[in-house]
Amino acid sequence: MFSDGALRPAARQSAVLNPWNGETVGSVPADTPRELDDAIRRIRAAWRPLSPRRRAEVLRGAAALLGERAAETSTLITGESGVCVKETRKEIERAVANLTVAAEETERLRGESIPIPGQDRLAVTVLEPVGVVAALTPFNRPLNQVVVKVAPAIAAGCPIVLKPSEKTPLTALAFAGLLMEAGLPPEQLVVTTGDPGLIGPALAGHPEVDMVTFTGSVATGRAVSAAAAGKRLLLELGGNDPLIVLRDADLELAVRLAAEGAFATAGQSCRGIKRVIAVEEIADELVAGLAEAARGKRAGDPLDPATDLGPLISQEAAAEVERRVLDAVAAGAKPMCGGERRGSLLAPVVLDQVPREAELVVEETFGPVAPVIRVRDAAEAVSVANGTRYGLQAGVVTSDAMAFLRIAAELRVGAVNLNAGPHFDSPHIPFGGVKDSGLGREGIRYSTREMSVTKTITLPLP
């Protein structure tokens, strides 16, 4: 594993495959739970919190190095994830922004002073690191999913044990090396790879781990929660995010948002648009525009700068999305374009009049699909939007500010965006959901505080 500042040799290796062509792009150690146990105990014994100034220097240095290596890092991400270079270049920009904001937040970690009424004492609070943070990340956006967990941990002063997805571990290992160059002490970071069924529970349940932060499926998140019982948790478990389009919407904007949110990263994003909920009066025009936008998307070789959509992470994943699309059509959905599959590549799909009970729109579908559900009015749109077990983010396109505020109050989600899609993001704002979409909030400032504990000190007043 990656420990003590370098990637250590291993008795067994696991291959990493390119989703586009099936070629082996690298191999990583197949760590065992026993090796992981040893590494966690060593990182705990060696941990000494860095000063806030030093933490900020490391994070700014990492941002600078990542910016300098944008081209090679983009190629690496594309090689193991299949996400096209148009998208991976943006991912690096987001990662640099997150690292920069984390450096700033390091210097904003402050407590408060509290005069105690009726007693001649003063209370002072200080924020301290929660301890060893275990971070488990998914395959989609293999750089930024790592950065949004590791950067706040560094900002808070915590040592990190990172387990990236077994499908996309190479980017995480490269980033770990970059952090060493930026000055992070070797004893502050471990990156473990191997069988997730063995390594994941061993990491989440380890007695020397104080906090677990996880992004992934609901089922795996529940297993992580059970293994980590008694520890602090930060869980991001996916979404079924709607874009609601009302009768007074700017339809050109709505089409652009729907196409961006449904097809970016081949639809493999928890905050991507999974449902387009359109009021009947404008649905025909919206669907026509969305189908035209989808036909203009080029799916193919992710290393080609002209490509808009690369493959899904595996043939199995693409076949599952294809099955859900066909099932929705069999249940009455009207196919407008796309859906042709070649291995792990799926042409962007637009479906109209999708039954709201179809699996495609009830569950989180990770693929380039824009399913349109027609409704009578805003009230029905809210009912449909709330009608799944997820509650991550939502977007509403309307010219009526008061209608938007009513809808925002009624939606059971973590964030609602006016004239922007659920895929809107910023390192400065909280990110997370309700219901089965997770627990706690990411976003650099908010994650940094999740990874901190409050200590209260009282002293007598003179």
MITORTOR-514186 format. One record per residue (C-alpha): z, x, y; residue number from 0. Coordinates in steps of 0.2 Angstrom, whole numbers. Layout:
MITORTOR-514186
<node Z="Z" X="X" Y="Y" resi="NUM"/>
...
//
This chain:
MITORTOR-514186
<node Z="0" X="0" Y="0" resi="0"/>
<node Z="0" X="5" Y="18" resi="1"/>
<node Z="17" X="12" Y="22" resi="2"/>
<node Z="24" X="27" Y="31" resi="3"/>
<node Z="9" X="27" Y="42" resi="4"/>
<node Z="-5" X="28" Y="29" resi="5"/>
<node Z="-13" X="20" Y="15" resi="6"/>
<node Z="-5" X="26" Y="-1" resi="7"/>
<node Z="-15" X="29" Y="-18" resi="8"/>
<node Z="-13" X="15" Y="-31" resi="9"/>
<node Z="-14" X="15" Y="-50" resi="10"/>
<node Z="-25" X="-1" Y="-48" resi="11"/>
<node Z="-38" X="-7" Y="-36" resi="12"/>
<node Z="-45" X="-24" Y="-31" resi="13"/>
<node Z="-63" X="-26" Y="-25" resi="14"/>
<node Z="-67" X="-34" Y="-8" resi="15"/>
<node Z="-84" X="-43" Y="-9" resi="16"/>
<node Z="-97" X="-48" Y="5" resi="17"/>
<node Z="-99" X="-67" Y="5" resi="18"/>
<node Z="-117" X="-65" Y="11" resi="19"/>
<node Z="-124" X="-54" Y="-3" resi="20"/>
<node Z="-110" X="-52" Y="-16" resi="21"/>
<node Z="-109" X="-33" Y="-14" resi="22"/>
<node Z="-93" X="-24" Y="-14" resi="23"/>
<node Z="-88" X="-18" Y="3" resi="24"/>
<node Z="-72" X="-9" Y="-2" resi="25"/>
<node Z="-57" X="-9" Y="-12" resi="26"/>
<node Z="-38" X="-10" Y="-9" resi="27"/>
<node Z="-23" X="-7" Y="-19" resi="28"/>
<node Z="-17" X="-20" Y="-31" resi="29"/>
<node Z="2" X="-18" Y="-26" resi="30"/>
<node Z="16" X="-24" Y="-38" resi="31"/>
<node Z="31" X="-34" Y="-33" resi="32"/>
<node Z="42" X="-19" Y="-38" resi="33"/>
<node Z="32" X="-8" Y="-26" resi="34"/>
<node Z="34" X="-21" Y="-12" resi="35"/>
<node Z="52" X="-22" Y="-15" resi="36"/>
<node Z="54" X="-3" Y="-13" resi="37"/>
<node Z="44" X="-3" Y="3" resi="38"/>
<node Z="54" X="-18" Y="11" resi="39"/>
<node Z="70" X="-9" Y="8" resi="40"/>
<node Z="64" X="7" Y="15" resi="41"/>
<node Z="57" X="-2" Y="31" resi="42"/>
<node Z="74" X="-11" Y="33" resi="43"/>
<node Z="84" X="5" Y="31" resi="44"/>
<node Z="73" X="15" Y="43" resi="45"/>
<node Z="72" X="1" Y="57" resi="46"/>
<node Z="78" X="5" Y="74" resi="47"/>
<node Z="72" X="-6" Y="88" resi="48"/>
<node Z="60" X="2" Y="101" resi="49"/>
<node Z="64" X="0" Y="119" resi="50"/>
<node Z="54" X="-13" Y="128" resi="51"/>
<node Z="44" X="0" Y="138" resi="52"/>
<node Z="39" X="8" Y="121" resi="53"/>
<node Z="34" X="-8" Y="113" resi="54"/>
<node Z="23" X="-12" Y="128" resi="55"/>
<node Z="15" X="5" Y="128" resi="56"/>
<node Z="10" X="3" Y="109" resi="57"/>
<node Z="2" X="-14" Y="112" resi="58"/>
<node Z="-8" X="-9" Y="128" resi="59"/>
<node Z="-14" X="7" Y="118" resi="60"/>
<node Z="-19" X="-4" Y="103" resi="61"/>
<node Z="-29" X="-16" Y="115" resi="62"/>
<node Z="-38" X="-1" Y="123" resi="63"/>
<node Z="-42" X="7" Y="106" resi="64"/>
<node Z="-48" X="-10" Y="99" resi="65"/>
<node Z="-59" X="-12" Y="114" resi="66"/>
<node Z="-67" X="5" Y="112" resi="67"/>
<node Z="-70" X="2" Y="93" resi="68"/>
<node Z="-77" X="-16" Y="96" resi="69"/>
<node Z="-94" X="-13" Y="88" resi="70"/>
<node Z="-88" X="-5" Y="72" resi="71"/>
<node Z="-74" X="-17" Y="70" resi="72"/>
<node Z="-85" X="-32" Y="72" resi="73"/>
<node Z="-96" X="-25" Y="58" resi="74"/>
<node Z="-81" X="-23" Y="47" resi="75"/>
<node Z="-75" X="-41" Y="50" resi="76"/>
<node Z="-93" X="-48" Y="46" resi="77"/>
<node Z="-94" X="-37" Y="30" resi="78"/>
<node Z="-79" X="-44" Y="22" resi="79"/>
<node Z="-78" X="-62" Y="29" resi="80"/>
<node Z="-97" X="-67" Y="32" resi="81"/>
<node Z="-93" X="-73" Y="49" resi="82"/>
<node Z="-108" X="-69" Y="60" resi="83"/>
<node Z="-107" X="-54" Y="73" resi="84"/>
<node Z="-109" X="-67" Y="87" resi="85"/>
<node Z="-92" X="-74" Y="82" resi="86"/>
<node Z="-84" X="-58" Y="77" resi="87"/>
<node Z="-87" X="-50" Y="94" resi="88"/>
<node Z="-78" X="-65" Y="102" resi="89"/>
<node Z="-64" X="-62" Y="89" resi="90"/>
<node Z="-61" X="-44" Y="95" resi="91"/>
<node Z="-61" X="-50" Y="113" resi="92"/>
<node Z="-47" X="-63" Y="109" resi="93"/>
<node Z="-38" X="-50" Y="99" resi="94"/>
<node Z="-38" X="-38" Y="114" resi="95"/>
<node Z="-32" X="-52" Y="126" resi="96"/>
<node Z="-18" X="-56" Y="114" resi="97"/>
<node Z="-12" X="-38" Y="113" resi="98"/>
<node Z="-13" X="-37" Y="132" resi="99"/>
<node Z="-3" X="-53" Y="134" resi="100"/>
<node Z="10" X="-47" Y="121" resi="101"/>
<node Z="13" X="-31" Y="131" resi="102"/>
<node Z="16" X="-41" Y="146" resi="103"/>
<node Z="28" X="-53" Y="137" resi="104"/>
<node Z="38" X="-38" Y="130" resi="105"/>
<node Z="44" X="-35" Y="148" resi="106"/>
<node Z="48" X="-54" Y="151" resi="107"/>
<node Z="61" X="-55" Y="137" resi="108"/>
<node Z="76" X="-60" Y="147" resi="109"/>
<node Z="92" X="-69" Y="144" resi="110"/>
<node Z="103" X="-78" Y="157" resi="111"/>
<node Z="120" X="-78" Y="165" resi="112"/>
<node Z="131" X="-94" Y="163" resi="113"/>
<node Z="147" X="-96" Y="173" resi="114"/>
<node Z="159" X="-106" Y="161" resi="115"/>
<node Z="166" X="-121" Y="170" resi="116"/>
<node Z="185" X="-122" Y="170" resi="117"/>
<node Z="187" X="-105" Y="164" resi="118"/>
<node Z="187" X="-88" Y="173" resi="119"/>
<node Z="174" X="-81" Y="161" resi="120"/>
<node Z="155" X="-77" Y="162" resi="121"/>
<node Z="143" X="-79" Y="148" resi="122"/>
<node Z="128" X="-68" Y="147" resi="123"/>
<node Z="114" X="-70" Y="134" resi="124"/>
<node Z="102" X="-57" Y="128" resi="125"/>
<node Z="87" X="-58" Y="116" resi="126"/>
<node Z="87" X="-47" Y="101" resi="127"/>
<node Z="74" X="-45" Y="87" resi="128"/>
<node Z="76" X="-57" Y="73" resi="129"/>
<node Z="74" X="-43" Y="60" resi="130"/>
<node Z="61" X="-40" Y="47" resi="131"/>
<node Z="46" X="-51" Y="49" resi="132"/>
<node Z="35" X="-56" Y="34" resi="133"/>
<node Z="18" X="-61" Y="40" resi="134"/>
<node Z="5" X="-69" Y="28" resi="135"/>
<node Z="-12" X="-72" Y="35" resi="136"/>
<node Z="-28" X="-81" Y="29" resi="137"/>
<node Z="-46" X="-76" Y="27" resi="138"/>
<node Z="-54" X="-84" Y="42" resi="139"/>
<node Z="-53" X="-73" Y="58" resi="140"/>
<node Z="-46" X="-58" Y="48" resi="141"/>
<node Z="-42" X="-48" Y="64" resi="142"/>
<node Z="-35" X="-61" Y="76" resi="143"/>
<node Z="-25" X="-70" Y="63" resi="144"/>
<node Z="-16" X="-53" Y="60" resi="145"/>
<node Z="-15" X="-49" Y="79" resi="146"/>
<node Z="-6" X="-66" Y="83" resi="147"/>
<node Z="8" X="-62" Y="71" resi="148"/>
<node Z="9" X="-43" Y="72" resi="149"/>
<node Z="8" X="-42" Y="91" resi="150"/>
<node Z="23" X="-54" Y="95" resi="151"/>
<node Z="33" X="-46" Y="81" resi="152"/>
<node Z="30" X="-29" Y="90" resi="153"/>
<node Z="34" X="-37" Y="107" resi="154"/>
<node Z="51" X="-44" Y="100" resi="155"/>
<node Z="55" X="-27" Y="92" resi="156"/>
<node Z="54" X="-32" Y="74" resi="157"/>
<node Z="47" X="-22" Y="60" resi="158"/>
<node Z="33" X="-31" Y="50" resi="159"/>
<node Z="28" X="-33" Y="32" resi="160"/>
<node Z="10" X="-40" Y="33" resi="161"/>
<node Z="1" X="-48" Y="18" resi="162"/>
<node Z="-17" X="-51" Y="23" resi="163"/>
<node Z="-29" X="-63" Y="13" resi="164"/>
<node Z="-35" X="-54" Y="-3" resi="165"/>
<node Z="-52" X="-60" Y="2" resi="166"/>
<node Z="-52" X="-50" Y="19" resi="167"/>
<node Z="-39" X="-36" Y="19" resi="168"/>
<node Z="-50" X="-22" Y="25" resi="169"/>
<node Z="-49" X="-27" Y="44" resi="170"/>
<node Z="-30" X="-28" Y="43" resi="171"/>
<node Z="-29" X="-11" Y="35" resi="172"/>
<node Z="-40" X="-4" Y="49" resi="173"/>
<node Z="-29" X="-12" Y="62" resi="174"/>
<node Z="-14" X="-5" Y="54" resi="175"/>
<node Z="-21" X="13" Y="56" resi="176"/>
<node Z="-26" X="9" Y="74" resi="177"/>
<node Z="-7" X="4" Y="78" resi="178"/>
<node Z="-2" X="21" Y="71" resi="179"/>
<node Z="-14" X="29" Y="83" resi="180"/>
<node Z="-7" X="19" Y="97" resi="181"/>
<node Z="11" X="25" Y="94" resi="182"/>
<node Z="19" X="12" Y="83" resi="183"/>
<node Z="32" X="22" Y="72" resi="184"/>
<node Z="26" X="23" Y="54" resi="185"/>
<node Z="43" X="15" Y="48" resi="186"/>
<node Z="39" X="-1" Y="58" resi="187"/>
<node Z="24" X="-8" Y="48" resi="188"/>
<node Z="20" X="-11" Y="29" resi="189"/>
<node Z="3" X="-19" Y="24" resi="190"/>
<node Z="3" X="-25" Y="6" resi="191"/>
<node Z="-12" X="-31" Y="-4" resi="192"/>
<node Z="-13" X="-37" Y="-22" resi="193"/>
<node Z="-12" X="-53" Y="-32" resi="194"/>
<node Z="-6" X="-67" Y="-20" resi="195"/>
<node Z="2" X="-77" Y="-33" resi="196"/>
<node Z="14" X="-62" Y="-36" resi="197"/>
<node Z="15" X="-53" Y="-19" resi="198"/>
<node Z="17" X="-69" Y="-9" resi="199"/>
<node Z="32" X="-76" Y="-17" resi="200"/>
<node Z="40" X="-59" Y="-18" resi="201"/>
<node Z="38" X="-56" Y="0" resi="202"/>
<node Z="43" X="-73" Y="7" resi="203"/>
<node Z="58" X="-73" Y="-4" resi="204"/>
<node Z="64" X="-55" Y="-2" resi="205"/>
<node Z="82" X="-54" Y="3" resi="206"/>
<node Z="79" X="-41" Y="16" resi="207"/>
<node Z="66" X="-52" Y="25" resi="208"/>
<node Z="73" X="-62" Y="40" resi="209"/>
<node Z="58" X="-72" Y="45" resi="210"/>
<node Z="42" X="-78" Y="37" resi="211"/>
<node Z="27" X="-82" Y="47" resi="212"/>
<node Z="12" X="-90" Y="38" resi="213"/>
<node Z="-5" X="-97" Y="41" resi="214"/>
<node Z="-14" X="-106" Y="27" resi="215"/>
<node Z="-15" X="-122" Y="17" resi="216"/>
<node Z="-2" X="-136" Y="16" resi="217"/>
<node Z="1" X="-133" Y="-3" resi="218"/>
<node Z="3" X="-114" Y="-1" resi="219"/>
<node Z="14" X="-117" Y="15" resi="220"/>
<node Z="26" X="-128" Y="5" resi="221"/>
<node Z="27" X="-114" Y="-9" resi="222"/>
<node Z="31" X="-101" Y="5" resi="223"/>
<node Z="44" X="-113" Y="12" resi="224"/>
<node Z="53" X="-115" Y="-4" resi="225"/>
<node Z="53" X="-96" Y="-8" resi="226"/>
<node Z="59" X="-92" Y="10" resi="227"/>
<node Z="73" X="-105" Y="9" resi="228"/>
<node Z="86" X="-101" Y="22" resi="229"/>
<node Z="75" X="-89" Y="33" resi="230"/>
<node Z="68" X="-93" Y="49" resi="231"/>
<node Z="50" X="-100" Y="47" resi="232"/>
<node Z="34" X="-101" Y="58" resi="233"/>
<node Z="21" X="-111" Y="48" resi="234"/>
<node Z="3" X="-115" Y="54" resi="235"/>
<node Z="-4" X="-126" Y="40" resi="236"/>
<node Z="-21" X="-132" Y="46" resi="237"/>
<node Z="-28" X="-148" Y="54" resi="238"/>
<node Z="-40" X="-162" Y="54" resi="239"/>
<node Z="-44" X="-161" Y="72" resi="240"/>
<node Z="-53" X="-175" Y="81" resi="241"/>
<node Z="-65" X="-175" Y="96" resi="242"/>
<node Z="-63" X="-192" Y="104" resi="243"/>
<node Z="-78" X="-198" Y="114" resi="244"/>
<node Z="-76" X="-213" Y="125" resi="245"/>
<node Z="-89" X="-224" Y="133" resi="246"/>
<node Z="-88" X="-216" Y="150" resi="247"/>
<node Z="-90" X="-198" Y="143" resi="248"/>
<node Z="-101" X="-185" Y="149" resi="249"/>
<node Z="-112" X="-185" Y="134" resi="250"/>
<node Z="-120" X="-168" Y="137" resi="251"/>
<node Z="-103" X="-160" Y="137" resi="252"/>
<node Z="-98" X="-170" Y="122" resi="253"/>
<node Z="-113" X="-164" Y="112" resi="254"/>
<node Z="-110" X="-146" Y="117" resi="255"/>
<node Z="-91" X="-147" Y="113" resi="256"/>
<node Z="-94" X="-156" Y="96" resi="257"/>
<node Z="-107" X="-143" Y="91" resi="258"/>
<node Z="-97" X="-128" Y="96" resi="259"/>
<node Z="-81" X="-135" Y="88" resi="260"/>
<node Z="-89" X="-140" Y="71" resi="261"/>
<node Z="-100" X="-126" Y="68" resi="262"/>
<node Z="-91" X="-110" Y="75" resi="263"/>
<node Z="-86" X="-98" Y="61" resi="264"/>
<node Z="-96" X="-109" Y="49" resi="265"/>
<node Z="-83" X="-123" Y="52" resi="266"/>
<node Z="-69" X="-112" Y="44" resi="267"/>
<node Z="-56" X="-114" Y="58" resi="268"/>
<node Z="-40" X="-124" Y="58" resi="269"/>
<node Z="-43" X="-129" Y="76" resi="270"/>
<node Z="-61" X="-133" Y="74" resi="271"/>
<node Z="-68" X="-151" Y="75" resi="272"/>
<node Z="-66" X="-160" Y="59" resi="273"/>
<node Z="-70" X="-177" Y="65" resi="274"/>
<node Z="-80" X="-184" Y="80" resi="275"/>
<node Z="-73" X="-201" Y="84" resi="276"/>
<node Z="-85" X="-210" Y="95" resi="277"/>
<node Z="-85" X="-227" Y="104" resi="278"/>
<node Z="-99" X="-238" Y="98" resi="279"/>
<node Z="-108" X="-240" Y="114" resi="280"/>
<node Z="-112" X="-221" Y="116" resi="281"/>
<node Z="-113" X="-217" Y="97" resi="282"/>
<node Z="-132" X="-217" Y="95" resi="283"/>
<node Z="-135" X="-206" Y="110" resi="284"/>
<node Z="-121" X="-194" Y="105" resi="285"/>
<node Z="-127" X="-193" Y="86" resi="286"/>
<node Z="-145" X="-189" Y="92" resi="287"/>
<node Z="-140" X="-175" Y="103" resi="288"/>
<node Z="-128" X="-168" Y="90" resi="289"/>
<node Z="-141" X="-168" Y="77" resi="290"/>
<node Z="-153" X="-159" Y="89" resi="291"/>
<node Z="-140" X="-146" Y="93" resi="292"/>
<node Z="-137" X="-144" Y="74" resi="293"/>
<node Z="-155" X="-141" Y="70" resi="294"/>
<node Z="-155" X="-128" Y="84" resi="295"/>
<node Z="-142" X="-117" Y="75" resi="296"/>
<node Z="-148" X="-103" Y="64" resi="297"/>
<node Z="-139" X="-100" Y="48" resi="298"/>
<node Z="-142" X="-84" Y="38" resi="299"/>
<node Z="-138" X="-65" Y="38" resi="300"/>
<node Z="-122" X="-63" Y="48" resi="301"/>
<node Z="-127" X="-46" Y="53" resi="302"/>
<node Z="-142" X="-52" Y="62" resi="303"/>
<node Z="-138" X="-55" Y="81" resi="304"/>
<node Z="-149" X="-70" Y="81" resi="305"/>
<node Z="-138" X="-79" Y="68" resi="306"/>
<node Z="-127" X="-93" Y="73" resi="307"/>
<node Z="-119" X="-97" Y="56" resi="308"/>
<node Z="-115" X="-85" Y="42" resi="309"/>
<node Z="-110" X="-90" Y="24" resi="310"/>
<node Z="-93" X="-98" Y="19" resi="311"/>
<node Z="-80" X="-86" Y="12" resi="312"/>
<node Z="-87" X="-90" Y="-6" resi="313"/>
<node Z="-99" X="-100" Y="-16" resi="314"/>
<node Z="-85" X="-111" Y="-23" resi="315"/>
<node Z="-80" X="-115" Y="-5" resi="316"/>
<node Z="-97" X="-120" Y="0" resi="317"/>
<node Z="-100" X="-130" Y="-16" resi="318"/>
<node Z="-83" X="-140" Y="-12" resi="319"/>
<node Z="-89" X="-144" Y="6" resi="320"/>
<node Z="-106" X="-149" Y="-1" resi="321"/>
<node Z="-98" X="-161" Y="-14" resi="322"/>
<node Z="-87" X="-169" Y="0" resi="323"/>
<node Z="-103" X="-172" Y="10" resi="324"/>
<node Z="-112" X="-180" Y="-4" resi="325"/>
<node Z="-97" X="-191" Y="-8" resi="326"/>
<node Z="-97" X="-197" Y="10" resi="327"/>
<node Z="-115" X="-201" Y="9" resi="328"/>
<node Z="-113" X="-210" Y="-7" resi="329"/>
<node Z="-99" X="-220" Y="1" resi="330"/>
<node Z="-111" X="-226" Y="16" resi="331"/>
<node Z="-112" X="-211" Y="28" resi="332"/>
<node Z="-129" X="-208" Y="36" resi="333"/>
<node Z="-136" X="-190" Y="34" resi="334"/>
<node Z="-144" X="-185" Y="50" resi="335"/>
<node Z="-148" X="-167" Y="47" resi="336"/>
<node Z="-142" X="-151" Y="37" resi="337"/>
<node Z="-133" X="-149" Y="21" resi="338"/>
<node Z="-145" X="-138" Y="11" resi="339"/>
<node Z="-135" X="-125" Y="2" resi="340"/>
<node Z="-140" X="-108" Y="-4" resi="341"/>
<node Z="-126" X="-99" Y="-13" resi="342"/>
<node Z="-112" X="-98" Y="0" resi="343"/>
<node Z="-123" X="-103" Y="15" resi="344"/>
<node Z="-123" X="-121" Y="20" resi="345"/>
<node Z="-135" X="-127" Y="34" resi="346"/>
<node Z="-125" X="-137" Y="48" resi="347"/>
<node Z="-122" X="-155" Y="43" resi="348"/>
<node Z="-122" X="-170" Y="55" resi="349"/>
<node Z="-117" X="-187" Y="47" resi="350"/>
<node Z="-116" X="-204" Y="56" resi="351"/>
<node Z="-106" X="-219" Y="51" resi="352"/>
<node Z="-94" X="-209" Y="40" resi="353"/>
<node Z="-81" X="-221" Y="32" resi="354"/>
<node Z="-64" X="-216" Y="38" resi="355"/>
<node Z="-57" X="-216" Y="21" resi="356"/>
<node Z="-69" X="-203" Y="14" resi="357"/>
<node Z="-61" X="-187" Y="8" resi="358"/>
<node Z="-72" X="-177" Y="20" resi="359"/>
<node Z="-63" X="-184" Y="35" resi="360"/>
<node Z="-46" X="-188" Y="27" resi="361"/>
<node Z="-43" X="-170" Y="21" resi="362"/>
<node Z="-46" X="-153" Y="30" resi="363"/>
<node Z="-64" X="-149" Y="27" resi="364"/>
<node Z="-68" X="-130" Y="30" resi="365"/>
<node Z="-86" X="-130" Y="33" resi="366"/>
<node Z="-100" X="-133" Y="46" resi="367"/>
<node Z="-99" X="-152" Y="46" resi="368"/>
<node Z="-99" X="-164" Y="61" resi="369"/>
<node Z="-94" X="-181" Y="53" resi="370"/>
<node Z="-96" X="-195" Y="66" resi="371"/>
<node Z="-84" X="-210" Y="64" resi="372"/>
<node Z="-88" X="-225" Y="75" resi="373"/>
<node Z="-74" X="-236" Y="83" resi="374"/>
<node Z="-74" X="-251" Y="95" resi="375"/>
<node Z="-62" X="-244" Y="108" resi="376"/>
<node Z="-49" X="-231" Y="113" resi="377"/>
<node Z="-35" X="-240" Y="104" resi="378"/>
<node Z="-45" X="-239" Y="87" resi="379"/>
<node Z="-50" X="-221" Y="91" resi="380"/>
<node Z="-31" X="-216" Y="92" resi="381"/>
<node Z="-28" X="-226" Y="76" resi="382"/>
<node Z="-41" X="-217" Y="67" resi="383"/>
<node Z="-36" X="-200" Y="74" resi="384"/>
<node Z="-18" X="-202" Y="69" resi="385"/>
<node Z="-23" X="-209" Y="52" resi="386"/>
<node Z="-22" X="-192" Y="42" resi="387"/>
<node Z="-7" X="-181" Y="37" resi="388"/>
<node Z="-12" X="-168" Y="49" resi="389"/>
<node Z="-8" X="-167" Y="68" resi="390"/>
<node Z="-13" X="-150" Y="75" resi="391"/>
<node Z="-25" X="-152" Y="91" resi="392"/>
<node Z="-37" X="-165" Y="98" resi="393"/>
<node Z="-50" X="-166" Y="112" resi="394"/>
<node Z="-54" X="-181" Y="122" resi="395"/>
<node Z="-70" X="-183" Y="132" resi="396"/>
<node Z="-69" X="-196" Y="146" resi="397"/>
<node Z="-70" X="-198" Y="165" resi="398"/>
<node Z="-54" X="-209" Y="166" resi="399"/>
<node Z="-39" X="-198" Y="169" resi="400"/>
<node Z="-27" X="-213" Y="166" resi="401"/>
<node Z="-35" X="-217" Y="150" resi="402"/>
<node Z="-34" X="-199" Y="144" resi="403"/>
<node Z="-15" X="-199" Y="148" resi="404"/>
<node Z="-12" X="-214" Y="138" resi="405"/>
<node Z="-22" X="-207" Y="123" resi="406"/>
<node Z="-13" X="-190" Y="125" resi="407"/>
<node Z="4" X="-199" Y="124" resi="408"/>
<node Z="-1" X="-209" Y="108" resi="409"/>
<node Z="-9" X="-195" Y="98" resi="410"/>
<node Z="3" X="-187" Y="86" resi="411"/>
<node Z="-3" X="-169" Y="88" resi="412"/>
<node Z="3" X="-152" Y="95" resi="413"/>
<node Z="-10" X="-152" Y="109" resi="414"/>
<node Z="-23" X="-163" Y="118" resi="415"/>
<node Z="-37" X="-156" Y="129" resi="416"/>
<node Z="-46" X="-166" Y="142" resi="417"/>
<node Z="-65" X="-163" Y="142" resi="418"/>
<node Z="-62" X="-149" Y="130" resi="419"/>
<node Z="-62" X="-148" Y="111" resi="420"/>
<node Z="-47" X="-146" Y="99" resi="421"/>
<node Z="-54" X="-128" Y="97" resi="422"/>
<node Z="-49" X="-123" Y="115" resi="423"/>
<node Z="-37" X="-109" Y="114" resi="424"/>
<node Z="-28" X="-96" Y="126" resi="425"/>
<node Z="-15" X="-83" Y="122" resi="426"/>
<node Z="-4" X="-90" Y="136" resi="427"/>
<node Z="-1" X="-107" Y="129" resi="428"/>
<node Z="9" X="-114" Y="113" resi="429"/>
<node Z="-1" X="-117" Y="97" resi="430"/>
<node Z="5" X="-127" Y="83" resi="431"/>
<node Z="6" X="-145" Y="76" resi="432"/>
<node Z="16" X="-159" Y="69" resi="433"/>
<node Z="17" X="-168" Y="52" resi="434"/>
<node Z="9" X="-158" Y="39" resi="435"/>
<node Z="1" X="-146" Y="51" resi="436"/>
<node Z="16" X="-135" Y="52" resi="437"/>
<node Z="32" X="-129" Y="60" resi="438"/>
<node Z="36" X="-120" Y="76" resi="439"/>
<node Z="24" X="-113" Y="89" resi="440"/>
<node Z="12" X="-98" Y="90" resi="441"/>
<node Z="5" X="-92" Y="106" resi="442"/>
<node Z="11" X="-75" Y="111" resi="443"/>
<node Z="25" X="-80" Y="122" resi="444"/>
<node Z="31" X="-93" Y="110" resi="445"/>
<node Z="29" X="-83" Y="94" resi="446"/>
<node Z="39" X="-68" Y="103" resi="447"/>
<node Z="53" X="-80" Y="106" resi="448"/>
<node Z="52" X="-87" Y="88" resi="449"/>
<node Z="55" X="-69" Y="82" resi="450"/>
<node Z="70" X="-66" Y="94" resi="451"/>
<node Z="88" X="-72" Y="92" resi="452"/>
<node Z="100" X="-76" Y="106" resi="453"/>
<node Z="116" X="-66" Y="107" resi="454"/>
<node Z="130" X="-73" Y="119" resi="455"/>
<node Z="142" X="-61" Y="127" resi="456"/>
<node Z="157" X="-67" Y="137" resi="457"/>
<node Z="168" X="-57" Y="148" resi="458"/>
<node Z="182" X="-62" Y="160" resi="459"/>
<node Z="178" X="-63" Y="179" resi="460"/>
<node Z="188" X="-52" Y="190" resi="461"/>
//
